[in-house]
Amino acid sequence: MTDHDTTTGPAPAELSDDDLLRELQQLHARRNDTLRHGSEDALTTHTERQAALEQEYLRRFPQREVDPERLRAGARQR
């Protein structure tokens, strides 16, 4: 038994890699609408779910591919 609130979806650790990536993509796509038009509770829940999914992603993929253009040195070269 976990202390995960199942009303926001499955616990991130229980998701397959494909499901985790799909959930992150959908969550990021809805972020702006939630920020601009959601209730305070909706924004809080969204933020907590996003953080949990992102933490799980980083746990699974600590050596994720980092685009050199997204680094400070890459920005300076532009």
Residue pairs with C-beta under 8 A, 6 or more apart in sequence:
2 11
4 11
8 45
8 48
8 49
9 23
9 49
10 19
12 20
12 23
12 52
12 53
12 55
12 56
13 56
15 23
15 56
17 60
20 53
20 56
20 57
20 60
21 57
23 53
24 50
24 53
24 54
24 57
27 46
27 49
27 50
27 53
28 50
30 46
31 46
31 50
34 42
34 43
34 46
35 43
38 46
57 64
58 64
67 74
68 74
69 75
69 78
